[in-house]
C-alpha cells in the first residue's frame, strides 16, 4: 500500500511539472501564421523600390515570407499605405492624408525612392490596403500591418476589419501600433486578431499589459531593455518578441543572440545562407 501511495505521489508531481511547463510557454501572438518565419521585410523591397509602393511588394524575393507596411485612413475612411501623416515627403503633392478622400489622394504620385524614374504611373500610385493584401496573398506573404498613431473613426476601424477579412482573413495577418489606445480598440473589436504592441521598452508594465490584452511586442532594436534576459521573461509568459528595424549588419548577431522571435529588416537577402555569413563580415 505504501509503495502504491509513493507511486501515486510521483505521478501527481510529474503531472504538475508537465502542466507547469505547458503554462509557462503558451502559444504566442502571431506564432501560428509566422511559424518558421524569422525575418520580416520592412515597407516592402525598399532597397530596390520606394517604401510602401506596389512594385516594392510585387518584387519581394521568394526567400522572404512576411512583409510590413504602414497604413493611415483617408477622409472617406479608406486605408492607404503611407508612413507619414502628410504626403509631402514621398509624393508630388502636399497635405494631410486624413484631409483628402481616396480619389483626391490618387491624383498624386510617389516621387522619391530607388528606381522611381523607371516606374510607370500606375506603379507610382499610393497603394490601398486592399492592393497590398492582394499582393501578399498572391505571393504567400504574411502581412504585418502598422497603424500609424492617429485618431481613427469607428467607420475606419470597421472598414479595416472588413478589408482584411475579405482579402486575407483576420487570422492570417498581424496588426500593430505604437498607440496603446489603438491596440486596445483593435482587441475590443476582435478576440482572434494577432496583435503586436510596438514599444521602446520591455519592462514589467509592458509585460503585464501585453499579458492582459494578449499582445505580442515589437521592440526598438536600440532599446536598453532589449536583453536576452528580458526577451526570455516575455517569452516564458507566452508573449512573442519582435525587433525593428535592422538597417546595418553590425546589429544582426546581437539580435539573434538576444533571442527575439522576429527581426524586421530592410535587407531582402537576410535568410539566404545565414545572411551570407553576415555579408562576409561586412
N, C-alpha and C positions, 0 to 999 in steps of 0.2 A: 504493500500500500504506500509506504514511504517513497519507494522508487517511482511509483506512478505519479505521486504528487510532485516530486522533483522534476520529472519529465514534463509534467503539465506546466510548471513554473517556467521551465526553459522555453517551451513552445510559446507561452504568453509573452515572454521577454523578446523573443525573436520577432513575433508579430508586431509588438510595439516599435521595435527598431525599424522594421520594414516600413510601417506606416509613417514613422517619423521621418525617414529618408524621403518617402514619396511626397510628404507635405512640405519639405524644405526646398524642393525644386520642382515647382509645378509648371504647367505649360505657360510659356512666356508670351506676352503680347506680340503677335506677328510671327511666332515660330512656325505655325502651320504653313503659311504661304511663303515663308523665307527659308524653309528647310533646305539645307545645303548651300545657301547663298550667304556669302560673307561680304561682298562688295556692292555698293550702290553708286551709280553714276550720277554725279551732281549736275542738275539742269541740262541733262542730255549730253550729247557728244560735243562738249564745249571747246575741245581742243581743235575741232575741225569746222564747227559752225557756231553761230551765236547761241548764247544760253537761252533756254526755253523757246527754241524755234522748232518748226516742223521738221526740217532736214536734220536738225540736231538729234531728234529722236529716231527718225527713219534710218539714220546711218549708224546707230549703235551696233557695235560688233557682237557676234554670237556668244563671245565669252562673258558678256555682261548679261545678267538676269534680272536686274532691278534698276529702275531709273526714277530719280527725284525731279519734281517740278515745284514751282511756286505759283499760287493762284490768288486772285482777288476778284471781287464781283463788280459788275458794271451797274450803271444807273437803273437798268431794266432787269437786274437780278440774274444776269448771266455770268458764268465763270470763265475767266481767261487766264492764260499763263503770263505772269508779269511779276518780276521780283520787286520792283519799286512801286510806290503808290501813285507815281506820275509816269507818263510815257516819255518824258523829256530826254532821258539819258539813252534810251535804246531805240527810239523811233525818230522819224522825220516830223513828228507832231509835238504838241505840248498840252499839258493839262492833267488833271487827276482822272484816273481810271474810273472812279466811282461817280464822277460828274458827267460821264458820257454813256450813251447806250452802246450796245454791241455794234449796231450799224454805224454809228458815228466813229467808234473806235477803229473799225475796219477800214476807214478812209486812210489811215496812216500805216506806214510800213516800217519794219525793222530796218535800221540803217547803220548798225555797228556790230562788229564781231568778225571772226575768221570766215573767209570765203564769201563775205556779204556781196561783193561785186559779181560773184559767179552764181548767185541765187536768182531765181525767177521772181516775178512779182507775187505769185501765189505762195512761194516759199517764204516770202518776207511778211506774210500776214501774221498778225498777232494771233497765236493759236487759241482755240477754245479748249476747255477741259475735255469736251467730248472728242475732239480730234486727237488729243494726246492719249486718251484712254483707248481709242480705237487702234492707234499705232501700237500701244503696249500689248493689247490683246493679240494683234496680228503677229507681233514679234515674240510673244511669250514672255514679256517683261512684267514684273510685279511693279505696279505704280506706287510711288511714295509721294504723297501729296501734302505740301506745306501750305496752310492757310496763313497769309500774311496778317500782321497784327492790326486789324481794323474792326470797326463796328459793322456787323452784318445783320440784315433784316431776317425775320422769320421766313419770308419768301425765299431769300437767297439760300438759307440753310436747307429748306425743303427742296429747292432746285438742285442743290449739291447732292443730296442723297438720291434723288430721282435720277440724276445724270449718272452717278456712279453705278447705281443698281441696274440701269438699262444697258450700260456699256460693258461692265465687267463684273459687277456684283460686289456688295459692300464687304463681303468676307474675303475678297481677293485683292484688296489694296490696303494701304496704311495711310491714315490721316494724321497730321501732326501740326503743332503750332507752338510758338513761344508764349502765346497768351493762355493763361490758365482758365480765364473766362471762356474762351473759345473751346478749349479742351473739355471743360465741364459741360458746355452746351452740347457738344458732339456726343458725349457719353449719355446725356439725358435723352438724346434722340435715338440712340442705338446701344443696346447692351452687347451686340455682336461685333461692332466695328473694332478693327485693330487700330489702337490709338497710341501715339508716341508724344510725350511731352518734351519739347526742346528746352534744354536748360544749360546753365553755366555752372551748375552745382550738383554734387552727389551727396548732399548732407542728409541728416536724419529726417528733416522736414519734408524734403523731396521724396525720400523713401516712403514715408508714411502716407503722403498724398497720393503717390503712384499706387500703393497697395489698396488704398481706399477706392480709387477710381478705376483700377485695373488698367493703368497706363504702362507702356514701356517708356524708356527715356532715350533721348538722343542728345549727347553732351558735347560741348565745345572741346575739341581736342587739346586746346591750350588751358583748360581749366586746371587749377591746382588740385581739385578734388578727383581728377581722373588718375586714380591709382589702382593697382591690382587689388589691393585690399578692399577699396570701396566698390569696385566692379563686382568682386566676389560676393560682397554683402548684398548688393542688389539682386544678383542672380540667385543667391540662396533664398531670397524672398520671392522668387518667381517673377522677377522683373528683368526683361531684356535690356541690354545697354548697347546703344549705337554711338558712334562718334562722327563729328563733322568738323571741318571738311579738309581732307588730305590734299594739300597743294604742293607739298615738297617731299622728296624722298626721305629726308632725314627723320621724319616722324613715323615712317612705316613700321620699323621694328618696335618702336615704343608702343604704338597702338596694338600691335599683335601681342606683345608681351603683357600688356595691361589686361588682356582677356576680354576685350569688348566683343560683342556678338557680331556687330556690323560696322563697316567702315564706309562712310560716304566720301567719294573722291572725284577729282576731275580726270584721273588717269584711266583711259579706256582699255589699257592692256594689263590692268593690275593683277588679274588672276591667271595670267599666262606664265607658266614655269616660275611660279612664286615671284612674280613681278620681275622676271628675267634677272633673278638674283639682285633685286633692288637696283635695277638698271646698271648692272655691273658695277655695283658700289659707287654709283654716281659717275 
